[in-house]
Amino acid sequence: MKKVPRSTNKTYALIKSTIVTCVVLLLSIGVYWLSFEKKYENKVYPRVTVDGIPFGGNSKDEVSTYWKKQNIPFEKATFEFRFDTYIATVSGSTLDLGYDATLSATQAYAVGRSGHFFRDTISKFFTTSTPLSAYFRWKSDIIETTLDELSAQINIPVQDALFQFENNKVTAFKASSNGRRVNKENSLDNFNKAVKSLPHAPSLFIIINIPVDTIYPKVTTDKANSFGIKERIGHGYSEFQGSIPGRIHNVALAAARINGTLIPPGETFSFNETLGDISAATGYQSAYIIKEGRTVLGDGGGVCQVSTTMFRAALNAGLPIKERQAHAYRVHYYEEAGYKAGIDATVFSPSVDLKITNDTPAHILIQTNTDIKNLSLTFELYGTNDGRRAQITEHVVGAQIAPPTALFQDDPTLKTGVVKQVDWSAWGAKASFRYTVTRGQEMLEDTTFTSNYRPWQAVYLRGTQL
C-alpha cells in the first residue's frame, strides 16, 4: 500500500478545520441573525434616532404615540399676524399644527427594511447611528387664505396723478398717492421661521409682523401740472342730514360748480363770482333760505352749506379770510359732526360774500365731493405746503338766549287740519374763536371771528282750506 505524504495529511486537516470553523461561524451568525430579527420583530432597529431621540426597540405605534404626545401643547398655540391695526389670529388646532407622528414612525421602522440585502445589513449592524428628523407640518392653505384676506384689507392701489385743464378750470384731477402691498413671500417666510422655532419657543403666543412694500406712482402730482400743485393743504367738512330734496340738489350743484377752481397765488377767491347766478334759470331748485328776517322757500337754498364748508377748508389751510359773515341765526346743519356754533359762512349775492386770499407760493386747486348717500360735503384744497400751521383756539359759545314761542300762521293753501312747519326754533348766542396761522416763529395771521346769532322762533302754517 502506498503511503500518503505527511504534508498532504496536514493540508487535509487544515481544510477540514477551516470548513468546520466556517460552518460554525455561519451557524453562529445565522443564530445571531435569527435572534436579532426575532428581538426586533415589528420594532425599530437599534441606533435609529428621530430628532436625536433613540427609538431602537420601539414599535411603530410607540414611536407614533410619542410624537402625538409632543403635539398636545401645539394645539394651544396662537399665531397673530399683524400690520398696524390690521390683525388676524389663527390657532394651532385650526392649522392641525404639529409633528407628523405617522411619518416619523414609518421612517424609523423602515430603516434596515428597504429590501436591499447589503444596504439593510449595513444599516442594522455596521452603522453607528441613523439620525432622522421629525417632520413638522401644518395646513398651509389656511395660512395662504389668512394672508390673502388680510392683504385685501391692507393693500392700497397706487394712484398716478391726473390733471386736465380746460377753459381756465381743472376738469379732471386726482392727486398721486403711494400704494402698498403685502409682501406675501416674506410673510410666509416669517411664519415658517416662527413655526420651526415653536418647539423651542418660550411662549405659544407668536406675533408675526407682516412686511408691506410701498408702491410709488410713476406720475406724481407735481409732475402732472405746471401750477405748483403738489399736495393737499386744506380740508373742510359738513353734514346736512334732514335736508329736503331741493336743498340736497342745490348743495350738490353748487359744490360741483366750485369744483376744479384754481386760485392763482396772490389772488383773492370770491365765492359769489366763482359760483355765478343762483336761480331756477341756472338749475337751482326751491329750498329754504333766510330772507328779510324769515325762513322762506327760494331758489338756491342750501348754497350756504357749500360756502360754510369752503370757509372751514380755508381755515384748515391757514389762508387769510378777507370777507365772511355769519348767519342771522344758528342753523343745526352747521353744528353737526362735532362743530361748535360760529364756524359758518353765509352768502347772498351781491351783498354778502365769502372771500379768501391765496398767499401761498403756488396755485390752489379746490376739489369738492358731495356724498348724497350719507349727506355730507367735503372740500379739499391742493397746493404747496409752505410750512404754515393753522389753529382755532379760545372757541366760546355764550350769552345764549332761548327761542321765542312758536308762531302759528293761517294758510288758505293748506287743507283744514294740516299743520306744516316752515321755520325751526334756534337759541340765540354769541360765538367767537381765535384764528392764528404761524410759520416757524413768524405769525402770519391772528384774527378773532365773532358771530351774533339771534334767537329764532319756530313757525307753523295752519291750513284753513275747506
TORKOL-4160 file (C-alpha; in steps of 0.2 Angstrom, whole numbers, padded with zeros to 4 digits, m for minus):
466
<pt num="1" X="0000" Y="0000" Z="0000"/>
<pt num="2" X="0006" Y="0017" Z="m0005"/>
<pt num="3" X="0010" Y="0028" Z="0009"/>
<pt num="4" X="0002" Y="0046" Z="0009"/>
<pt num="5" X="0014" Y="0060" Z="0012"/>
<pt num="6" X="0013" Y="0069" Z="0029"/>
<pt num="7" X="0011" Y="0086" Z="0021"/>
<pt num="8" X="m0004" Y="0081" Z="0012"/>
<pt num="9" X="m0012" Y="0075" Z="0028"/>
<pt num="10" X="m0009" Y="0091" Z="0036"/>
<pt num="11" X="m0017" Y="0100" Z="0021"/>
<pt num="12" X="m0032" Y="0090" Z="0023"/>
<pt num="13" X="m0033" Y="0093" Z="0041"/>
<pt num="14" X="m0032" Y="0112" Z="0038"/>
<pt num="15" X="m0045" Y="0112" Z="0025"/>
<pt num="16" X="m0057" Y="0102" Z="0036"/>
<pt num="17" X="m0054" Y="0113" Z="0051"/>
<pt num="18" X="m0057" Y="0128" Z="0041"/>
<pt num="19" X="m0073" Y="0121" Z="0034"/>
<pt num="20" X="m0079" Y="0117" Z="0051"/>
<pt num="21" X="m0074" Y="0134" Z="0058"/>
<pt num="22" X="m0084" Y="0142" Z="0043"/>
<pt num="23" X="m0099" Y="0131" Z="0046"/>
<pt num="24" X="m0099" Y="0135" Z="0065"/>
<pt num="25" X="m0096" Y="0154" Z="0061"/>
<pt num="26" X="m0111" Y="0154" Z="0048"/>
<pt num="27" X="m0122" Y="0144" Z="0061"/>
<pt num="28" X="m0117" Y="0157" Z="0074"/>
<pt num="29" X="m0121" Y="0171" Z="0063"/>
<pt num="30" X="m0137" Y="0163" Z="0057"/>
<pt num="31" X="m0142" Y="0160" Z="0075"/>
<pt num="32" X="m0137" Y="0178" Z="0080"/>
<pt num="33" X="m0146" Y="0185" Z="0064"/>
<pt num="34" X="m0162" Y="0175" Z="0069"/>
<pt num="35" X="m0162" Y="0180" Z="0087"/>
<pt num="36" X="m0158" Y="0198" Z="0081"/>
<pt num="37" X="m0173" Y="0198" Z="0069"/>
<pt num="38" X="m0184" Y="0190" Z="0082"/>
<pt num="39" X="m0179" Y="0203" Z="0095"/>
<pt num="40" X="m0183" Y="0217" Z="0083"/>
<pt num="41" X="m0198" Y="0209" Z="0075"/>
<pt num="42" X="m0211" Y="0223" Z="0072"/>
<pt num="43" X="m0199" Y="0235" Z="0081"/>
<pt num="44" X="m0187" Y="0249" Z="0076"/>
<pt num="45" X="m0169" Y="0243" Z="0074"/>
<pt num="46" X="m0156" Y="0249" Z="0086"/>
<pt num="47" X="m0146" Y="0265" Z="0083"/>
<pt num="48" X="m0161" Y="0274" Z="0074"/>
<pt num="49" X="m0165" Y="0291" Z="0081"/>
<pt num="50" X="m0178" Y="0304" Z="0077"/>
<pt num="51" X="m0173" Y="0322" Z="0081"/>
<pt num="52" X="m0159" Y="0314" Z="0092"/>
<pt num="53" X="m0171" Y="0303" Z="0102"/>
<pt num="54" X="m0167" Y="0285" Z="0101"/>
<pt num="55" X="m0181" Y="0273" Z="0096"/>
<pt num="56" X="m0172" Y="0257" Z="0094"/>
<pt num="57" X="m0183" Y="0243" Z="0101"/>
<pt num="58" X="m0199" Y="0253" Z="0100"/>
<pt num="59" X="m0214" Y="0248" Z="0089"/>
<pt num="60" X="m0221" Y="0259" Z="0076"/>
<pt num="61" X="m0236" Y="0263" Z="0087"/>
<pt num="62" X="m0225" Y="0268" Z="0101"/>
<pt num="63" X="m0215" Y="0280" Z="0090"/>
<pt num="64" X="m0231" Y="0287" Z="0084"/>
<pt num="65" X="m0238" Y="0289" Z="0101"/>
<pt num="66" X="m0223" Y="0298" Z="0107"/>
<pt num="67" X="m0224" Y="0311" Z="0094"/>
<pt num="68" X="m0243" Y="0313" Z="0096"/>
<pt num="69" X="m0240" Y="0317" Z="0114"/>
<pt num="70" X="m0227" Y="0331" Z="0109"/>
<pt num="71" X="m0241" Y="0339" Z="0098"/>
<pt num="72" X="m0253" Y="0342" Z="0113"/>
<pt num="73" X="m0246" Y="0359" Z="0118"/>
<pt num="74" X="m0246" Y="0365" Z="0099"/>
<pt num="75" X="m0265" Y="0364" Z="0099"/>
<pt num="76" X="m0265" Y="0378" Z="0111"/>
<pt num="77" X="m0253" Y="0389" Z="0100"/>
<pt num="78" X="m0259" Y="0405" Z="0093"/>
<pt num="79" X="m0252" Y="0415" Z="0079"/>
<pt num="80" X="m0256" Y="0433" Z="0077"/>
<pt num="81" X="m0252" Y="0441" Z="0060"/>
<pt num="82" X="m0251" Y="0460" Z="0062"/>
<pt num="83" X="m0248" Y="0475" Z="0052"/>
<pt num="84" X="m0253" Y="0492" Z="0060"/>
<pt num="85" X="m0271" Y="0490" Z="0066"/>
<pt num="86" X="m0274" Y="0475" Z="0055"/>
<pt num="87" X="m0274" Y="0459" Z="0064"/>
<pt num="88" X="m0278" Y="0441" Z="0060"/>
<pt num="89" X="m0277" Y="0426" Z="0073"/>
<pt num="90" X="m0275" Y="0408" Z="0069"/>
<pt num="91" X="m0275" Y="0394" Z="0082"/>
<pt num="92" X="m0263" Y="0379" Z="0081"/>
<pt num="93" X="m0278" Y="0367" Z="0082"/>
<pt num="94" X="m0286" Y="0375" Z="0066"/>
<pt num="95" X="m0269" Y="0373" Z="0057"/>
<pt num="96" X="m0268" Y="0355" Z="0063"/>
<pt num="97" X="m0250" Y="0360" Z="0069"/>
<pt num="98" X="m0238" Y="0348" Z="0075"/>
<pt num="99" X="m0226" Y="0333" Z="0071"/>
<pt num="100" X="m0231" Y="0321" Z="0058"/>
<pt num="101" X="m0232" Y="0306" Z="0070"/>
<pt num="102" X="m0236" Y="0293" Z="0057"/>
<pt num="103" X="m0222" Y="0298" Z="0045"/>
<pt num="104" X="m0209" Y="0298" Z="0059"/>
<pt num="105" X="m0215" Y="0280" Z="0064"/>
<pt num="106" X="m0215" Y="0274" Z="0047"/>
<pt num="107" X="m0197" Y="0281" Z="0043"/>
<pt num="108" X="m0190" Y="0275" Z="0059"/>
<pt num="109" X="m0197" Y="0257" Z="0056"/>
<pt num="110" X="m0191" Y="0257" Z="0038"/>
<pt num="111" X="m0173" Y="0259" Z="0042"/>
<pt num="112" X="m0165" Y="0242" Z="0038"/>
<pt num="113" X="m0181" Y="0236" Z="0029"/>
<pt num="114" X="m0178" Y="0243" Z="0012"/>
<pt num="115" X="m0177" Y="0226" Z="0004"/>
<pt num="116" X="m0159" Y="0228" Z="m0002"/>
<pt num="117" X="m0149" Y="0215" Z="0007"/>
<pt num="118" X="m0132" Y="0224" Z="0008"/>
<pt num="119" X="m0139" Y="0241" Z="0012"/>
<pt num="120" X="m0151" Y="0234" Z="0026"/>
<pt num="121" X="m0136" Y="0224" Z="0033"/>
<pt num="122" X="m0125" Y="0239" Z="0034"/>
<pt num="123" X="m0140" Y="0249" Z="0042"/>
<pt num="124" X="m0143" Y="0236" Z="0055"/>
<pt num="125" X="m0126" Y="0230" Z="0060"/>
<pt num="126" X="m0112" Y="0242" Z="0054"/>
<pt num="127" X="m0119" Y="0259" Z="0055"/>
<pt num="128" X="m0116" Y="0268" Z="0072"/>
<pt num="129" X="m0131" Y="0279" Z="0070"/>
<pt num="130" X="m0146" Y="0283" Z="0058"/>
<pt num="131" X="m0152" Y="0300" Z="0063"/>
<pt num="132" X="m0169" Y="0305" Z="0056"/>
<pt num="133" X="m0178" Y="0322" Z="0058"/>
<pt num="134" X="m0196" Y="0324" Z="0063"/>
<pt num="135" X="m0207" Y="0332" Z="0050"/>
<pt num="136" X="m0216" Y="0347" Z="0057"/>
<pt num="137" X="m0232" Y="0351" Z="0047"/>
<pt num="138" X="m0247" Y="0362" Z="0046"/>
<pt num="139" X="m0261" Y="0366" Z="0034"/>
<pt num="140" X="m0253" Y="0379" Z="0023"/>
<pt num="141" X="m0269" Y="0383" Z="0013"/>
<pt num="142" X="m0276" Y="0391" Z="0029"/>
<pt num="143" X="m0261" Y="0402" Z="0031"/>
<pt num="144" X="m0262" Y="0407" Z="0012"/>
<pt num="145" X="m0281" Y="0411" Z="0014"/>
<pt num="146" X="m0277" Y="0421" Z="0030"/>
<pt num="147" X="m0264" Y="0431" Z="0021"/>
<pt num="148" X="m0275" Y="0434" Z="0006"/>
<pt num="149" X="m0289" Y="0440" Z="0017"/>
<pt num="150" X="m0278" Y="0452" Z="0026"/>
<pt num="151" X="m0270" Y="0458" Z="0010"/>
<pt num="152" X="m0287" Y="0463" Z="0004"/>
<pt num="153" X="m0289" Y="0474" Z="0018"/>
<pt num="154" X="m0271" Y="0481" Z="0019"/>
<pt num="155" X="m0267" Y="0483" Z="0000"/>
<pt num="156" X="m0269" Y="0500" Z="m0007"/>
<pt num="157" X="m0268" Y="0503" Z="m0026"/>
<pt num="158" X="m0255" Y="0516" Z="m0031"/>
<pt num="159" X="m0263" Y="0531" Z="m0040"/>
<pt num="160" X="m0254" Y="0541" Z="m0053"/>
<pt num="161" X="m0258" Y="0559" Z="m0054"/>
<pt num="162" X="m0272" Y="0565" Z="m0066"/>
<pt num="163" X="m0273" Y="0583" Z="m0071"/>
<pt num="164" X="m0283" Y="0591" Z="m0085"/>
<pt num="165" X="m0285" Y="0609" Z="m0088"/>
<pt num="166" X="m0298" Y="0617" Z="m0100"/>
<pt num="167" X="m0306" Y="0634" Z="m0101"/>
<pt num="168" X="m0297" Y="0641" Z="m0085"/>
<pt num="169" X="m0304" Y="0626" Z="m0075"/>
<pt num="170" X="m0297" Y="0609" Z="m0070"/>
<pt num="171" X="m0309" Y="0597" Z="m0077"/>
<pt num="172" X="m0301" Y="0581" Z="m0071"/>
<pt num="173" X="m0289" Y="0579" Z="m0056"/>
<pt num="174" X="m0283" Y="0565" Z="m0045"/>
<pt num="175" X="m0268" Y="0568" Z="m0033"/>
<pt num="176" X="m0255" Y="0555" Z="m0034"/>
<pt num="177" X="m0254" Y="0543" Z="m0019"/>
<pt num="178" X="m0242" Y="0529" Z="m0014"/>
<pt num="179" X="m0249" Y="0512" Z="m0014"/>
<pt num="180" X="m0245" Y="0497" Z="m0003"/>
<pt num="181" X="m0244" Y="0479" Z="m0005"/>
<pt num="182" X="m0242" Y="0464" Z="0007"/>
<pt num="183" X="m0226" Y="0455" Z="0004"/>
<pt num="184" X="m0233" Y="0438" Z="0004"/>
<pt num="185" X="m0217" Y="0428" Z="0001"/>
<pt num="186" X="m0208" Y="0437" Z="0015"/>
<pt num="187" X="m0224" Y="0434" Z="0026"/>
<pt num="188" X="m0224" Y="0416" Z="0023"/>
<pt num="189" X="m0205" Y="0415" Z="0027"/>
<pt num="190" X="m0208" Y="0424" Z="0043"/>
<pt num="191" X="m0222" Y="0411" Z="0048"/>
<pt num="192" X="m0211" Y="0397" Z="0043"/>
<pt num="193" X="m0197" Y="0403" Z="0054"/>
<pt num="194" X="m0209" Y="0405" Z="0068"/>
<pt num="195" X="m0216" Y="0388" Z="0066"/>
<pt num="196" X="m0199" Y="0380" Z="0066"/>
<pt num="197" X="m0194" Y="0389" Z="0082"/>
<pt num="198" X="m0210" Y="0385" Z="0090"/>
<pt num="199" X="m0205" Y="0368" Z="0098"/>
<pt num="200" X="m0191" Y="0378" Z="0107"/>
<pt num="201" X="m0201" Y="0394" Z="0109"/>
<pt num="202" X="m0204" Y="0401" Z="0127"/>
<pt num="203" X="m0222" Y="0405" Z="0123"/>
<pt num="204" X="m0235" Y="0398" Z="0112"/>
<pt num="205" X="m0242" Y="0415" Z="0108"/>
<pt num="206" X="m0232" Y="0420" Z="0092"/>
<pt num="207" X="m0234" Y="0438" Z="0084"/>
<pt num="208" X="m0229" Y="0438" Z="0066"/>
<pt num="209" X="m0226" Y="0455" Z="0058"/>
<pt num="210" X="m0232" Y="0456" Z="0040"/>
<pt num="211" X="m0220" Y="0465" Z="0029"/>
<pt num="212" X="m0228" Y="0478" Z="0017"/>
<pt num="213" X="m0220" Y="0486" Z="0002"/>
<pt num="214" X="m0223" Y="0504" Z="m0003"/>
<pt num="215" X="m0228" Y="0506" Z="m0021"/>
<pt num="216" X="m0223" Y="0523" Z="m0028"/>
<pt num="217" X="m0233" Y="0532" Z="m0043"/>
<pt num="218" X="m0225" Y="0534" Z="m0059"/>
<pt num="219" X="m0233" Y="0551" Z="m0061"/>
<pt num="220" X="m0233" Y="0562" Z="m0046"/>
<pt num="221" X="m0245" Y="0577" Z="m0043"/>
<pt num="222" X="m0231" Y="0590" Z="m0045"/>
<pt num="223" X="m0226" Y="0582" Z="m0062"/>
<pt num="224" X="m0243" Y="0581" Z="m0069"/>
<pt num="225" X="m0246" Y="0600" Z="m0069"/>
<pt num="226" X="m0237" Y="0616" Z="m0071"/>
<pt num="227" X="m0246" Y="0626" Z="m0057"/>
<pt num="228" X="m0235" Y="0620" Z="m0042"/>
<pt num="229" X="m0249" Y="0609" Z="m0035"/>
<pt num="230" X="m0241" Y="0595" Z="m0025"/>
<pt num="231" X="m0251" Y="0590" Z="m0010"/>
<pt num="232" X="m0267" Y="0593" Z="0000"/>
<pt num="233" X="m0265" Y="0608" Z="0011"/>
<pt num="234" X="m0283" Y="0610" Z="0017"/>
<pt num="235" X="m0299" Y="0601" Z="0022"/>
<pt num="236" X="m0317" Y="0606" Z="0026"/>
<pt num="237" X="m0332" Y="0595" Z="0030"/>
<pt num="238" X="m0350" Y="0597" Z="0034"/>
<pt num="239" X="m0366" Y="0587" Z="0035"/>
<pt num="240" X="m0384" Y="0591" Z="0030"/>
<pt num="241" X="m0395" Y="0577" Z="0037"/>
<pt num="242" X="m0413" Y="0581" Z="0036"/>
<pt num="243" X="m0412" Y="0592" Z="0021"/>
<pt num="244" X="m0427" Y="0592" Z="0009"/>
<pt num="245" X="m0423" Y="0586" Z="m0009"/>
<pt num="246" X="m0422" Y="0603" Z="m0016"/>
<pt num="247" X="m0409" Y="0608" Z="m0004"/>
<pt num="248" X="m0399" Y="0592" Z="m0007"/>
<pt num="249" X="m0399" Y="0596" Z="m0026"/>
<pt num="250" X="m0393" Y="0613" Z="m0023"/>
<pt num="251" X="m0379" Y="0608" Z="m0012"/>
<pt num="252" X="m0373" Y="0596" Z="m0025"/>
<pt num="253" X="m0375" Y="0608" Z="m0039"/>
<pt num="254" X="m0366" Y="0622" Z="m0031"/>
<pt num="255" X="m0352" Y="0611" Z="m0025"/>
<pt num="256" X="m0350" Y="0604" Z="m0042"/>
<pt num="257" X="m0348" Y="0621" Z="m0050"/>
<pt num="258" X="m0335" Y="0626" Z="m0037"/>
<pt num="259" X="m0325" Y="0610" Z="m0040"/>
<pt num="260" X="m0310" Y="0612" Z="m0051"/>
<pt num="261" X="m0307" Y="0631" Z="m0047"/>
<pt num="262" X="m0289" Y="0637" Z="m0047"/>
<pt num="263" X="m0284" Y="0651" Z="m0036"/>
<pt num="264" X="m0268" Y="0659" Z="m0043"/>
<pt num="265" X="m0255" Y="0664" Z="m0030"/>
<pt num="266" X="m0258" Y="0682" Z="m0023"/>
<pt num="267" X="m0276" Y="0682" Z="m0029"/>
<pt num="268" X="m0292" Y="0683" Z="m0019"/>
<pt num="269" X="m0306" Y="0670" Z="m0022"/>
<pt num="270" X="m0324" Y="0677" Z="m0022"/>
<pt num="271" X="m0337" Y="0663" Z="m0019"/>
<pt num="272" X="m0351" Y="0673" Z="m0027"/>
<pt num="273" X="m0341" Y="0677" Z="m0043"/>
<pt num="274" X="m0335" Y="0660" Z="m0044"/>
<pt num="275" X="m0352" Y="0652" Z="m0042"/>
<pt num="276" X="m0361" Y="0664" Z="m0053"/>
<pt num="277" X="m0380" Y="0667" Z="m0055"/>
<pt num="278" X="m0391" Y="0657" Z="m0042"/>
<pt num="279" X="m0408" Y="0655" Z="m0049"/>
<pt num="280" X="m0420" Y="0642" Z="m0057"/>
<pt num="281" X="m0413" Y="0648" Z="m0074"/>
<pt num="282" X="m0396" Y="0641" Z="m0069"/>
<pt num="283" X="m0403" Y="0624" Z="m0062"/>
<pt num="284" X="m0406" Y="0628" Z="m0044"/>
<pt num="285" X="m0422" Y="0622" Z="m0035"/>
<pt num="286" X="m0433" Y="0629" Z="m0022"/>
<pt num="287" X="m0427" Y="0627" Z="m0004"/>
<pt num="288" X="m0427" Y="0636" Z="0012"/>
<pt num="289" X="m0417" Y="0652" Z="0014"/>
<pt num="290" X="m0416" Y="0666" Z="0026"/>
<pt num="291" X="m0424" Y="0682" Z="0018"/>
<pt num="292" X="m0430" Y="0698" Z="0027"/>
<pt num="293" X="m0430" Y="0690" Z="0044"/>
<pt num="294" X="m0439" Y="0674" Z="0039"/>
<pt num="295" X="m0435" Y="0657" Z="0033"/>
<pt num="296" X="m0444" Y="0656" Z="0016"/>
<pt num="297" X="m0443" Y="0645" Z="0001"/>
<pt num="298" X="m0432" Y="0652" Z="m0013"/>
<pt num="299" X="m0420" Y="0647" Z="m0027"/>
<pt num="300" X="m0403" Y="0641" Z="m0021"/>
<pt num="301" X="m0407" Y="0636" Z="m0003"/>
<pt num="302" X="m0393" Y="0626" Z="0003"/>
<pt num="303" X="m0379" Y="0636" Z="m0006"/>
<pt num="304" X="m0373" Y="0642" Z="0011"/>
<pt num="305" X="m0369" Y="0624" Z="0016"/>
<pt num="306" X="m0356" Y="0625" Z="0002"/>
<pt num="307" X="m0349" Y="0642" Z="0007"/>
<pt num="308" X="m0348" Y="0636" Z="0025"/>
<pt num="309" X="m0338" Y="0620" Z="0020"/>
<pt num="310" X="m0326" Y="0631" Z="0009"/>
<pt num="311" X="m0324" Y="0643" Z="0024"/>
<pt num="312" X="m0319" Y="0628" Z="0035"/>
<pt num="313" X="m0306" Y="0622" Z="0022"/>
<pt num="314" X="m0298" Y="0639" Z="0021"/>
<pt num="315" X="m0296" Y="0640" Z="0040"/>
<pt num="316" X="m0289" Y="0622" Z="0040"/>
<pt num="317" X="m0276" Y="0628" Z="0026"/>
<pt num="318" X="m0271" Y="0643" Z="0035"/>
<pt num="319" X="m0277" Y="0656" Z="0022"/>
<pt num="320" X="m0282" Y="0674" Z="0025"/>
<pt num="321" X="m0301" Y="0676" Z="0026"/>
<pt num="322" X="m0304" Y="0693" Z="0018"/>
<pt num="323" X="m0323" Y="0693" Z="0020"/>
<pt num="324" X="m0335" Y="0682" Z="0030"/>
<pt num="325" X="m0352" Y="0684" Z="0038"/>
<pt num="326" X="m0361" Y="0673" Z="0050"/>
<pt num="327" X="m0379" Y="0668" Z="0048"/>
<pt num="328" X="m0393" Y="0678" Z="0056"/>
<pt num="329" X="m0397" Y="0663" Z="0067"/>
<pt num="330" X="m0390" Y="0646" Z="0072"/>
<pt num="331" X="m0393" Y="0633" Z="0058"/>
<pt num="332" X="m0392" Y="0615" Z="0065"/>
<pt num="333" X="m0383" Y="0609" Z="0049"/>
<pt num="334" X="m0368" Y="0619" Z="0054"/>
<pt num="335" X="m0366" Y="0612" Z="0071"/>
<pt num="336" X="m0366" Y="0593" Z="0065"/>
<pt num="337" X="m0351" Y="0582" Z="0065"/>
<pt num="338" X="m0344" Y="0590" Z="0082"/>
<pt num="339" X="m0343" Y="0608" Z="0076"/>
<pt num="340" X="m0347" Y="0622" Z="0088"/>
<pt num="341" X="m0358" Y="0637" Z="0083"/>
<pt num="342" X="m0348" Y="0650" Z="0074"/>
<pt num="343" X="m0339" Y="0641" Z="0060"/>
<pt num="344" X="m0351" Y="0645" Z="0046"/>
<pt num="345" X="m0352" Y="0657" Z="0032"/>
<pt num="346" X="m0367" Y="0664" Z="0023"/>
<pt num="347" X="m0368" Y="0671" Z="0006"/>
<pt num="348" X="m0381" Y="0681" Z="m0003"/>
<pt num="349" X="m0376" Y="0689" Z="m0020"/>
<pt num="350" X="m0371" Y="0703" Z="m0022"/>
<pt num="351" X="m0370" Y="0710" Z="m0005"/>
<pt num="352" X="m0364" Y="0696" Z="0006"/>
<pt num="353" X="m0349" Y="0686" Z="0000"/>
<pt num="354" X="m0335" Y="0674" Z="0006"/>
<pt num="355" X="m0318" Y="0680" Z="0000"/>
<pt num="356" X="m0301" Y="0671" Z="0003"/>
<pt num="357" X="m0284" Y="0676" Z="m0002"/>
<pt num="358" X="m0271" Y="0664" Z="m0009"/>
<pt num="359" X="m0255" Y="0670" Z="0000"/>
<pt num="360" X="m0246" Y="0653" Z="m0004"/>
<pt num="361" X="m0232" Y="0651" Z="m0017"/>
<pt num="362" X="m0242" Y="0641" Z="m0029"/>
<pt num="363" X="m0260" Y="0639" Z="m0036"/>
<pt num="364" X="m0273" Y="0632" Z="m0025"/>
<pt num="365" X="m0285" Y="0619" Z="m0033"/>
<pt num="366" X="m0302" Y="0617" Z="m0025"/>
<pt num="367" X="m0309" Y="0599" Z="m0025"/>
<pt num="368" X="m0327" Y="0595" Z="m0019"/>
<pt num="369" X="m0336" Y="0579" Z="m0015"/>
<pt num="370" X="m0354" Y="0578" Z="m0011"/>
<pt num="371" X="m0359" Y="0562" Z="m0003"/>
<pt num="372" X="m0378" Y="0560" Z="m0007"/>
<pt num="373" X="m0380" Y="0544" Z="0002"/>
<pt num="374" X="m0373" Y="0550" Z="0019"/>
<pt num="375" X="m0377" Y="0568" Z="0015"/>
<pt num="376" X="m0360" Y="0575" Z="0019"/>
<pt num="377" X="m0349" Y="0588" Z="0009"/>
<pt num="378" X="m0330" Y="0588" Z="0008"/>
<pt num="379" X="m0319" Y="0602" Z="0002"/>
<pt num="380" X="m0301" Y="0598" Z="m0001"/>
<pt num="381" X="m0288" Y="0612" Z="m0006"/>
<pt num="382" X="m0272" Y="0606" Z="m0015"/>
<pt num="383" X="m0257" Y="0617" Z="m0017"/>
<pt num="384" X="m0239" Y="0618" Z="m0010"/>
<pt num="385" X="m0237" Y="0617" Z="0009"/>
<pt num="386" X="m0225" Y="0631" Z="0014"/>
<pt num="387" X="m0224" Y="0625" Z="0032"/>
<pt num="388" X="m0238" Y="0636" Z="0039"/>
<pt num="389" X="m0249" Y="0629" Z="0054"/>
<pt num="390" X="m0267" Y="0635" Z="0057"/>
<pt num="391" X="m0275" Y="0634" Z="0074"/>
<pt num="392" X="m0293" Y="0638" Z="0081"/>
<pt num="393" X="m0292" Y="0642" Z="0099"/>
<pt num="394" X="m0302" Y="0651" Z="0113"/>
<pt num="395" X="m0318" Y="0645" Z="0104"/>
<pt num="396" X="m0333" Y="0651" Z="0115"/>
<pt num="397" X="m0352" Y="0650" Z="0113"/>
<pt num="398" X="m0360" Y="0660" Z="0126"/>
<pt num="399" X="m0374" Y="0673" Z="0130"/>
<pt num="400" X="m0387" Y="0660" Z="0125"/>
<pt num="401" X="m0405" Y="0666" Z="0123"/>
<pt num="402" X="m0420" Y="0654" Z="0122"/>
<pt num="403" X="m0430" Y="0655" Z="0106"/>
<pt num="404" X="m0447" Y="0664" Z="0106"/>
<pt num="405" X="m0463" Y="0655" Z="0107"/>
<pt num="406" X="m0468" Y="0646" Z="0091"/>
<pt num="407" X="m0479" Y="0656" Z="0079"/>
<pt num="408" X="m0494" Y="0648" Z="0070"/>
<pt num="409" X="m0500" Y="0657" Z="0054"/>
<pt num="410" X="m0516" Y="0653" Z="0044"/>
<pt num="411" X="m0513" Y="0647" Z="0027"/>
<pt num="412" X="m0528" Y="0645" Z="0015"/>
<pt num="413" X="m0517" Y="0635" Z="0003"/>
<pt num="414" X="m0517" Y="0620" Z="0015"/>
<pt num="415" X="m0532" Y="0610" Z="0020"/>
<pt num="416" X="m0540" Y="0612" Z="0037"/>
<pt num="417" X="m0531" Y="0601" Z="0050"/>
<pt num="418" X="m0515" Y="0602" Z="0041"/>
<pt num="419" X="m0500" Y="0609" Z="0050"/>
<pt num="420" X="m0484" Y="0612" Z="0041"/>
<pt num="421" X="m0468" Y="0618" Z="0050"/>
<pt num="422" X="m0458" Y="0630" Z="0039"/>
<pt num="423" X="m0446" Y="0638" Z="0052"/>
<pt num="424" X="m0437" Y="0630" Z="0066"/>
<pt num="425" X="m0433" Y="0637" Z="0083"/>
<pt num="426" X="m0415" Y="0641" Z="0087"/>
<pt num="427" X="m0406" Y="0648" Z="0103"/>
<pt num="428" X="m0398" Y="0664" Z="0101"/>
<pt num="429" X="m0379" Y="0665" Z="0106"/>
<pt num="430" X="m0363" Y="0675" Z="0104"/>
<pt num="431" X="m0349" Y="0664" Z="0097"/>
<pt num="432" X="m0331" Y="0668" Z="0095"/>
<pt num="433" X="m0314" Y="0660" Z="0091"/>
<pt num="434" X="m0296" Y="0665" Z="0088"/>
<pt num="435" X="m0288" Y="0660" Z="0072"/>
<pt num="436" X="m0269" Y="0660" Z="0071"/>
<pt num="437" X="m0258" Y="0655" Z="0057"/>
<pt num="438" X="m0239" Y="0653" Z="0061"/>
<pt num="439" X="m0224" Y="0648" Z="0050"/>
<pt num="440" X="m0210" Y="0644" Z="0062"/>
<pt num="441" X="m0208" Y="0659" Z="0073"/>
<pt num="442" X="m0217" Y="0670" Z="0061"/>
<pt num="443" X="m0236" Y="0675" Z="0065"/>
<pt num="444" X="m0245" Y="0676" Z="0048"/>
<pt num="445" X="m0262" Y="0678" Z="0054"/>
<pt num="446" X="m0270" Y="0682" Z="0071"/>
<pt num="447" X="m0289" Y="0686" Z="0069"/>
<pt num="448" X="m0304" Y="0684" Z="0080"/>
<pt num="449" X="m0320" Y="0679" Z="0072"/>
<pt num="450" X="m0337" Y="0683" Z="0080"/>
<pt num="451" X="m0354" Y="0678" Z="0077"/>
<pt num="452" X="m0370" Y="0685" Z="0084"/>
<pt num="453" X="m0385" Y="0674" Z="0082"/>
<pt num="454" X="m0402" Y="0680" Z="0085"/>
<pt num="455" X="m0415" Y="0668" Z="0094"/>
<pt num="456" X="m0426" Y="0661" Z="0081"/>
<pt num="457" X="m0444" Y="0655" Z="0083"/>
<pt num="458" X="m0452" Y="0640" Z="0075"/>
<pt num="459" X="m0466" Y="0644" Z="0063"/>
<pt num="460" X="m0480" Y="0633" Z="0058"/>
<pt num="461" X="m0493" Y="0635" Z="0044"/>
<pt num="462" X="m0510" Y="0630" Z="0049"/>
<pt num="463" X="m0522" Y="0625" Z="0035"/>
<pt num="464" X="m0539" Y="0634" Z="0033"/>
<pt num="465" X="m0545" Y="0627" Z="0016"/>
<pt num="466" X="m0561" Y="0619" Z="0017"/>
